[in-house]
Amino acid sequence: MGYSNDQIAALFAELEAELKAIQKVRVELEAELEAKAEAKVETEAEQESDNRIKVDIDVRNGNATIED
């Protein structure tokens, strides 16, 4: 026993709605992941900058040693 055209159309509409919902969630998750990755890169860059400033201050104050 097969499905009627109306049943097939209803199932197809349900699948389309589910697909759109999944795509929406995927886009939201990708945006969130991208924002987190950008924030991490920014934090790492700030940390690197802070470290360079600290080394520069130590060198200027004569508190730095050169290690081989």
C-alpha positions, -999 to +999 in steps of 0.1 A: +000+000+000+015+033-011+011+069+001-013+093-015-001+125-031-014+145-002+005+123+023+037+126+002+033+163+000+027+165+038+058+144+045+078+164+021+067+197+038+077+182+072+111+173+058+116+207+043+107+223+077+131+201+095+159+208+070+154+246+074+155+243+112+187+222+110+203+247+086+193+276+109+209+259+139+240+251+118+244+287+108+240+298+144+266+273+156+290+282+129+287+319+138+292+311+175+322+290+167+337+317+145+332+343+172+348+321+198+378+314+175+382+351+168+380+359+206+407+332+212+430+346+186+425+381+200+432+370+235+464+352+224+475+383+205+469+405+236+488+380+257+517+380+233+517+418+233+516+419+271+546+395+272+565+417+248+558+448+268+569+430+300+602+419+283+608+454+270+602+468+305+625+442+320+652+450+295+649+488+300+651+483+338+681+460+335+662+431+349+666+408+319+692+382+313+701+366+280+700+328+280+715+305+254 
